[in-house]
Amino acid sequence: MMTVSPLMLFLVLFVLLLFGYPVAFTLGGVSLIFGLLTFGLQFFDLLPMRIWGVMTNYVLIAVPLFIFMGVMLEKSGLAESLLETMALLFGRLRGGLAISVVIVGAMLAASTGIVGATVVTMGLLSLPTMLKRGYSPELATGTIAASGTLGQIIPPSIVLVLLGSVLNVSVGDLFLAAVVPGFVLVGFYLLWIILVAWLRPGQAPAMPVEELRRFRREGMLNRLVHAFLLPLVLVVAVLGSIFAGIASPTEAAAVGALGATILTIVEKRFSLEILKAVMQETTHLTAMVFLILVGATAFGLVFRGMQGDQYLTELILNARLGSHAFLALVMAIIFIAGFFIDFIEITFIIVPVVSPIFQRMGVDLIWLGILFAMNLQTSFLTPPFGFSLFYLKGVAPPEVKTSHIYRGVVPYIVIQLMVLALVILLPELATWLPREVFK
């Protein structure tokens, strides 16, 4: 056995990740090597028990169920119906198409929580229409990419489930705490679009009057009821059961998975081929998340075994950093890490290391979880590895360049950081709703 610095563990891990090695295997492989060097063969007696503890965590069953719900809803055609109806509803306003994209993004976030599915769906359906109507490529692509990331903060969000597990706090409380910050973010998105449409009307024109008149003649009320009622029923069934204390997040996820399947049947889109495709995608995404989680568990065991948590705590305390200064440092690290690695890796690598220090400082972990989630949301938009940028570029028309997408997301990254700062300055935005519900 050797004495190895925990900083060496971090250094080797990040160097390998920057070289492009797969995260799950890098986490697990580096942890095994350092575990053997630090503990010897005894490491293999400790690791299986830790992995078994993760795999039997009841809360994490919600992850594949929410993924199933999101993928099934994507196949149901409800997103398509929502987008078309909302676009016509707001079409008479300058920027109306962009406003409809944000509102539908928020509704899909509250129904699915799957960023990739939302961005791809809205990119396929809305982007060609927005470009055809004269929208600037930057505003169109930025709005779609940013609206797709709302699934990271508006519950039911998979990142909140994972953060609840890592921070050892109630996922239901995190869901409640995320509601106000999530819709504040939606409000700022809408304000930005209205401002752009007012200052530069040529970048966000209204829809033709003839098309809107045709929409009103062809059963507008029926289309509105059909487009909004079904997703609303699912949102109420999932989030309402959690907030009312009727179901745990895991049980509500099962309700959502069943509800999404029933809605797909109602829409006459259900088939064995659809079910097979949904199950395959769910298995793929779940396996990816849990493989990273297993590697992160091994990493956490080695890091704590090397007394890395104590080393880091002493380093922070000796530096005389207060809770606010330490929070600013951690937020900056997470934001920068989001340029290079995925939110799942950040959740399992950085959060478990810093959360015990925040707990020792007396920081509210529910509020902290919301700050982490909002910061992690930016990782989907920050180049070069923002996943929303990849998803959107993959379905964008040929005339839309990568530079358009990069320039388009910059205002939304700024807005996300502004709202993050607002929640830091006004913690009540995150803590008020859980406190009122559980009075």
C-alpha positions as CSV (number, residue, x, y, z in Angstrom):
1,M,0.0,0.0,0.0
2,M,1.2,3.5,-0.8
3,T,0.4,7.0,0.5
4,V,-1.1,8.9,-2.4
5,S,-2.3,12.5,-2.4
6,P,-6.1,13.0,-3.1
7,L,-5.1,15.9,-5.3
8,M,-3.3,13.3,-7.5
9,L,-6.5,11.4,-7.9
10,F,-8.4,14.5,-9.1
11,L,-5.5,15.5,-11.4
12,V,-5.3,12.1,-13.1
13,L,-9.1,11.9,-13.5
14,F,-9.5,15.4,-15.1
15,V,-6.5,14.9,-17.4
16,L,-8.0,11.7,-18.7
17,L,-11.4,13.3,-19.1
18,L,-9.9,16.2,-21.1
19,F,-8.2,13.6,-23.4
20,G,-11.7,12.3,-24.2
21,Y,-11.8,9.0,-22.4
22,P,-15.4,7.8,-21.5
23,V,-16.4,9.2,-18.2
24,A,-18.0,6.1,-16.7
25,F,-14.9,3.9,-17.4
26,T,-12.4,6.6,-16.5
27,L,-14.1,7.2,-13.1
28,G,-14.3,3.5,-12.3
29,G,-10.8,2.6,-13.7
30,V,-8.9,5.4,-12.0
31,S,-10.7,4.7,-8.7
32,L,-9.8,1.0,-8.9
33,I,-6.1,1.8,-9.5
34,F,-5.9,4.3,-6.7
35,G,-8.0,2.1,-4.5
36,L,-5.5,-0.8,-4.9
37,L,-2.6,1.6,-4.3
38,T,-4.1,3.0,-1.2
39,F,-6.0,0.0,0.4
40,G,-4.5,-3.0,-1.3
41,L,-6.8,-6.0,-2.0
42,Q,-9.0,-5.0,1.0
43,F,-10.5,-2.4,-1.4
44,F,-12.4,-5.2,-3.2
45,D,-14.1,-6.1,0.2
46,L,-15.4,-2.5,0.6
47,L,-16.4,-1.6,-3.0
48,P,-19.2,-4.2,-3.6
49,M,-21.0,-3.1,-0.4
50,R,-21.0,0.6,-1.5
51,I,-22.2,-0.3,-5.0
52,W,-25.0,-2.5,-3.5
53,G,-26.1,0.4,-1.3
54,V,-26.4,2.6,-4.4
55,M,-28.3,0.0,-6.4
56,T,-30.8,-0.6,-3.7
57,N,-31.5,3.1,-3.2
58,Y,-35.3,3.4,-3.6
59,V,-35.2,7.0,-4.7
60,L,-33.1,6.2,-7.8
61,I,-35.8,4.0,-9.2
62,A,-37.4,7.3,-10.2
63,V,-34.7,7.9,-12.8
64,P,-35.6,5.2,-15.4
65,L,-39.3,5.8,-14.8
66,F,-39.0,9.6,-15.5
67,I,-36.9,8.8,-18.5
68,F,-39.5,6.3,-19.8
69,M,-42.2,9.0,-19.3
70,G,-40.2,11.6,-21.2
71,V,-39.4,9.4,-24.1
72,M,-43.0,8.0,-24.4
73,L,-44.3,11.6,-24.4
74,E,-42.0,12.4,-27.2
75,K,-43.5,9.6,-29.3
76,S,-47.1,10.6,-28.4
77,G,-47.1,13.7,-30.6
78,L,-48.3,16.0,-27.8
79,A,-45.3,18.2,-28.1
80,E,-46.0,18.7,-31.8
81,S,-49.7,19.6,-31.1
82,L,-48.6,22.0,-28.3
83,L,-46.1,23.8,-30.4
84,E,-48.5,24.3,-33.4
85,T,-51.3,25.5,-31.2
86,M,-49.2,27.8,-29.0
87,A,-47.5,29.4,-32.1
88,L,-50.9,30.3,-33.6
89,L,-52.1,31.5,-30.2
90,F,-49.2,34.0,-29.8
91,G,-48.7,34.5,-33.5
92,R,-50.2,38.0,-33.7
93,L,-47.4,39.3,-31.3
94,R,-43.9,40.2,-32.5
95,G,-41.8,37.5,-31.1
96,G,-44.9,35.3,-30.7
97,L,-43.3,32.2,-32.1
98,A,-40.3,32.5,-29.7
99,I,-42.6,33.2,-26.8
100,S,-44.6,30.0,-27.7
101,V,-41.3,28.0,-27.8
102,V,-40.4,29.1,-24.3
103,I,-43.9,28.3,-22.9
104,V,-44.0,24.9,-24.6
105,G,-40.4,24.3,-23.3
106,A,-41.7,25.0,-19.8
107,M,-44.7,22.7,-20.2
108,L,-42.6,19.9,-21.7
109,A,-40.1,20.4,-18.8
110,A,-42.9,19.9,-16.3
111,S,-44.1,16.8,-18.3
112,T,-40.8,15.1,-19.2
113,G,-37.6,16.5,-17.8
114,I,-35.7,15.1,-20.8
115,V,-33.5,17.9,-22.4
116,G,-32.5,16.0,-25.5
117,A,-36.0,15.1,-26.5
118,T,-37.3,18.6,-25.9
119,V,-34.6,20.3,-27.9
120,V,-34.8,17.9,-30.8
121,T,-38.6,18.0,-31.0
122,M,-38.7,21.8,-30.9
123,G,-35.7,22.1,-33.3
124,L,-37.5,19.9,-35.9
125,L,-40.9,21.5,-35.5
126,S,-40.2,25.2,-34.7
127,L,-36.8,26.1,-36.2
128,P,-37.8,25.8,-39.9
129,T,-41.0,27.8,-39.2
130,M,-39.2,30.6,-37.3
131,L,-36.6,30.9,-40.1
132,K,-39.3,31.0,-42.7
133,R,-41.1,33.7,-40.8
134,G,-38.0,35.9,-40.9
135,Y,-36.6,35.3,-37.4
136,S,-32.9,35.8,-37.0
137,P,-31.0,32.5,-36.8
138,E,-29.4,33.6,-33.5
139,L,-32.7,34.3,-31.7
140,A,-34.4,31.2,-33.1
141,T,-31.6,28.8,-32.2
142,G,-30.8,30.4,-28.8
143,T,-34.5,30.3,-27.7
144,I,-35.0,26.7,-28.7
145,A,-31.7,25.5,-27.1
146,A,-32.4,27.5,-23.8
147,S,-36.0,26.4,-23.6
148,G,-35.0,22.8,-23.9
149,T,-32.8,23.1,-20.8
150,L,-35.7,24.1,-18.6
151,G,-36.2,20.4,-17.9
152,Q,-33.1,20.6,-15.7
153,I,-34.7,22.9,-13.2
154,I,-38.5,22.6,-13.5
155,P,-39.7,19.4,-11.8
156,P,-39.9,16.5,-12.4
157,S,-36.2,16.9,-13.2
158,I,-33.8,14.0,-13.2
159,V,-30.9,16.2,-12.0
160,L,-33.0,17.0,-8.9
161,V,-33.5,13.3,-8.3
162,L,-29.8,12.7,-8.5
163,L,-28.9,15.7,-6.4
164,G,-31.4,14.6,-3.7
165,S,-29.6,11.2,-3.6
166,V,-26.2,12.8,-3.4
167,L,-27.1,15.5,-0.9
168,N,-29.2,13.0,1.1
169,V,-32.2,15.4,1.1
170,S,-35.9,14.9,0.2
171,V,-36.4,14.9,-3.6
172,G,-40.0,16.1,-3.0
173,D,-38.6,19.1,-1.1
174,L,-36.2,19.8,-4.0
175,F,-39.1,19.6,-6.5
176,L,-41.0,22.2,-4.4
177,A,-38.0,24.4,-4.0
178,A,-37.4,24.4,-7.8
179,V,-40.8,25.6,-8.8
180,V,-40.4,29.4,-8.2
181,P,-36.8,29.7,-9.5
182,G,-37.8,27.7,-12.6
183,F,-40.7,30.0,-13.5
184,V,-38.6,33.1,-12.6
185,L,-36.2,31.8,-15.3
186,V,-39.1,31.4,-17.8
187,G,-40.2,34.9,-17.0
188,F,-36.7,36.3,-17.7
189,Y,-36.6,34.4,-21.0
190,L,-39.9,35.9,-22.1
191,L,-38.8,39.4,-21.1
192,W,-35.6,39.0,-23.2
193,I,-37.7,38.0,-26.3
194,I,-40.1,40.9,-25.8
195,L,-37.2,43.3,-25.5
196,V,-35.6,42.0,-28.7
197,A,-38.9,42.1,-30.6
198,W,-39.4,45.7,-29.4
199,L,-35.9,47.0,-30.1
200,R,-35.3,44.9,-33.3
201,P,-38.7,44.0,-34.8
202,G,-37.1,42.7,-38.0
203,Q,-35.6,39.8,-36.0
204,A,-38.9,38.6,-34.5
205,P,-41.8,39.4,-36.8
206,A,-45.5,38.5,-36.2
207,M,-47.2,35.7,-38.2
208,P,-49.4,36.6,-41.2
209,V,-52.9,37.7,-40.4
210,E,-54.5,35.3,-42.9
211,E,-53.0,32.3,-41.2
212,L,-54.2,33.4,-37.8
213,R,-57.8,34.0,-39.1
214,R,-57.8,30.5,-40.6
215,F,-56.8,29.1,-37.2
216,R,-59.7,30.9,-35.5
217,R,-62.1,29.6,-38.1
218,E,-61.0,26.0,-37.9
219,G,-62.0,25.2,-34.3
220,M,-59.5,27.2,-32.2
221,L,-61.2,26.2,-28.9
222,N,-61.1,22.5,-29.6
223,R,-57.4,22.6,-30.6
224,L,-56.6,24.6,-27.4
225,V,-58.4,22.1,-25.1
226,H,-56.8,19.1,-26.8
227,A,-53.3,20.6,-26.8
228,F,-53.3,21.8,-23.2
229,L,-55.6,19.4,-21.3
230,L,-53.8,16.1,-21.8
231,P,-50.3,17.4,-20.8
232,L,-51.9,19.3,-17.9
233,V,-53.5,16.2,-16.6
234,L,-50.2,14.4,-16.6
235,V,-48.4,17.3,-14.8
236,V,-51.1,17.4,-12.1
237,A,-51.0,13.6,-11.7
238,V,-47.2,13.6,-11.2
239,L,-46.3,16.8,-9.4
240,G,-49.7,17.1,-7.7
241,S,-49.4,13.7,-6.1
242,I,-45.9,14.6,-4.8
243,F,-46.8,18.1,-3.5
244,A,-50.0,16.8,-1.9
245,G,-48.0,14.1,0.0
246,I,-50.0,11.3,-1.7
247,A,-47.0,9.7,-3.4
248,S,-43.3,9.7,-3.1
249,P,-41.3,11.0,-6.2
250,T,-40.6,7.3,-7.1
251,E,-44.3,6.4,-7.0
252,A,-45.2,9.6,-8.9
253,A,-42.6,8.7,-11.5
254,A,-44.4,5.3,-12.0
255,V,-47.7,7.2,-12.3
256,G,-46.1,9.4,-14.9
257,A,-44.7,6.5,-16.9
258,L,-48.2,4.9,-17.0
259,G,-49.9,8.2,-17.7
260,A,-47.6,8.9,-20.7
261,T,-48.3,5.5,-22.1
262,I,-52.1,6.0,-21.7
263,L,-51.8,9.5,-23.5
264,T,-49.9,7.9,-26.3
265,I,-52.7,5.3,-26.7
266,V,-55.3,8.1,-26.6
267,E,-53.4,9.9,-29.3
268,K,-53.5,6.7,-31.4
269,R,-49.7,6.7,-31.6
270,F,-49.1,3.6,-29.5
271,S,-47.7,0.4,-31.1
272,L,-45.3,-2.4,-30.2
273,E,-42.6,-0.7,-32.3
274,I,-43.0,2.5,-30.3
275,L,-43.0,0.6,-27.0
276,K,-39.8,-1.3,-28.1
277,A,-38.1,2.0,-29.2
278,V,-39.1,3.7,-25.9
279,M,-37.8,0.8,-23.8
280,Q,-34.5,0.6,-25.7
281,E,-33.9,4.4,-25.3
282,T,-34.8,4.2,-21.6
283,T,-32.5,1.3,-21.0
284,H,-29.6,3.1,-22.9
285,L,-30.0,6.3,-20.9
286,T,-30.5,4.6,-17.6
287,A,-27.5,2.3,-18.1
288,M,-25.4,5.4,-18.9
289,V,-26.5,7.2,-15.7
290,F,-26.0,4.2,-13.4
291,L,-22.7,3.2,-14.9
292,I,-21.4,6.7,-14.1
293,L,-23.0,6.4,-10.7
294,V,-21.1,3.2,-10.0
295,G,-17.8,4.8,-11.1
296,A,-18.6,7.8,-8.9
297,T,-19.3,5.6,-5.9
298,A,-15.9,4.0,-6.3
299,F,-14.4,7.4,-6.7
300,G,-16.1,8.7,-3.5
301,L,-15.0,5.6,-1.5
302,V,-11.3,6.1,-2.6
303,F,-11.4,9.9,-2.1
304,R,-12.8,9.5,1.5
305,G,-10.4,6.6,2.2
306,M,-7.5,8.8,1.3
307,Q,-9.0,11.4,3.7
308,G,-9.5,13.8,0.8
309,D,-12.7,15.2,2.4
310,Q,-10.8,16.1,5.6
311,Y,-7.9,17.5,3.5
312,L,-10.3,19.7,1.6
313,T,-12.2,20.8,4.7
314,E,-8.9,21.8,6.4
315,L,-7.8,23.6,3.3
316,I,-11.0,25.7,3.2
317,L,-10.9,26.4,6.9
318,N,-7.2,27.4,6.9
319,A,-7.9,29.7,4.0
320,R,-10.5,31.4,6.3
321,L,-13.2,31.3,3.6
322,G,-16.6,32.1,4.8
323,S,-19.7,30.2,3.5
324,H,-20.4,32.9,0.9
325,A,-16.8,33.0,-0.4
326,F,-16.7,29.2,-0.6
327,L,-20.1,29.1,-2.3
328,A,-18.8,31.6,-4.9
329,L,-15.7,29.4,-5.5
330,V,-17.7,26.2,-5.9
331,M,-20.2,27.9,-8.2
332,A,-17.3,29.1,-10.4
333,I,-15.8,25.6,-10.5
334,I,-19.1,24.0,-11.5
335,F,-19.7,26.6,-14.2
336,I,-16.2,26.2,-15.7
337,A,-16.4,22.4,-15.4
338,G,-19.7,22.5,-17.4
339,F,-17.8,23.7,-20.4
340,F,-16.0,20.3,-20.5
341,I,-18.0,17.6,-18.7
342,D,-21.6,16.6,-18.4
343,F,-24.0,17.5,-15.5
344,I,-24.1,13.9,-14.3
345,E,-20.3,13.7,-13.9
346,I,-20.3,17.0,-12.1
347,T,-23.1,15.9,-9.8
348,F,-21.3,12.7,-8.8
349,I,-17.7,14.0,-8.7
350,I,-17.8,17.6,-7.3
351,V,-21.1,17.7,-5.3
352,P,-20.3,14.8,-2.9
353,V,-16.9,16.4,-2.2
354,V,-18.1,19.9,-1.3
355,S,-21.5,19.1,0.3
356,P,-20.1,17.9,3.7
357,I,-18.2,21.2,4.0
358,F,-21.4,23.2,3.3
359,Q,-23.2,21.1,5.8
360,R,-20.5,21.8,8.4
361,M,-20.9,25.5,7.6
362,G,-24.7,25.3,8.3
363,V,-25.8,26.0,4.7
364,D,-29.4,24.9,3.8
365,L,-28.9,21.8,1.6
366,I,-32.3,22.3,-0.2
367,W,-31.3,25.8,-1.2
368,L,-27.8,24.5,-2.1
369,G,-29.3,21.8,-4.3
370,I,-31.3,24.3,-6.3
371,L,-28.2,26.4,-6.8
372,F,-26.3,23.4,-8.1
373,A,-29.2,22.5,-10.4
374,M,-29.4,26.0,-11.9
375,N,-25.6,26.1,-12.4
376,L,-25.6,22.6,-14.0
377,Q,-28.3,23.9,-16.4
378,T,-25.7,26.2,-18.0
379,S,-23.6,23.2,-18.9
380,F,-26.1,22.3,-21.6
381,L,-25.5,25.7,-23.3
382,T,-21.8,26.4,-22.8
383,P,-19.6,25.5,-25.8
384,P,-17.7,23.5,-26.8
385,F,-19.5,20.5,-25.2
386,G,-23.0,21.8,-24.4
387,F,-25.4,19.0,-25.3
388,S,-28.3,21.2,-26.3
389,L,-26.0,22.8,-29.0
390,F,-25.2,19.3,-30.4
391,Y,-28.8,18.2,-30.3
392,L,-30.0,21.4,-32.1
393,K,-27.2,21.4,-34.7
394,G,-28.1,17.8,-35.5
395,V,-31.6,18.7,-36.6
396,A,-31.1,22.3,-37.8
397,P,-31.4,23.2,-41.5
398,P,-28.1,23.4,-43.5
399,E,-28.2,27.2,-43.5
400,V,-27.9,27.4,-39.7
401,K,-24.3,27.5,-38.8
402,T,-22.7,26.5,-35.5
403,S,-21.7,30.1,-35.0
404,H,-25.4,31.1,-35.1
405,I,-26.2,28.7,-32.3
406,Y,-23.2,29.8,-30.2
407,R,-24.1,33.5,-30.5
408,G,-27.8,32.7,-29.9
409,V,-27.3,31.0,-26.6
410,V,-25.0,33.7,-25.0
411,P,-27.9,35.9,-23.8
412,Y,-29.6,32.9,-22.3
413,I,-26.4,31.8,-20.4
414,V,-26.2,35.4,-19.0
415,I,-29.9,35.2,-18.0
416,Q,-29.3,31.8,-16.3
417,L,-26.4,33.3,-14.3
418,M,-28.5,36.3,-13.4
419,V,-31.3,34.2,-12.0
420,L,-28.7,32.0,-10.2
421,A,-27.3,35.2,-8.6
422,L,-30.9,36.3,-7.7
423,V,-31.6,33.0,-5.9
424,I,-28.2,33.3,-4.0
425,L,-29.2,36.9,-2.9
426,L,-32.8,35.9,-2.2
427,P,-32.8,32.3,-0.8
428,E,-36.5,32.7,-0.1
429,L,-37.1,32.1,-3.8
430,A,-36.1,28.5,-3.2
431,T,-37.0,28.0,0.5
432,W,-40.4,29.7,0.7
433,L,-42.6,27.1,-1.1
434,P,-41.3,24.0,0.8
435,R,-41.6,26.0,4.1
436,E,-45.2,27.0,3.3
437,V,-46.3,23.5,2.2
438,F,-44.9,21.8,5.3
439,K,-46.0,24.3,7.9
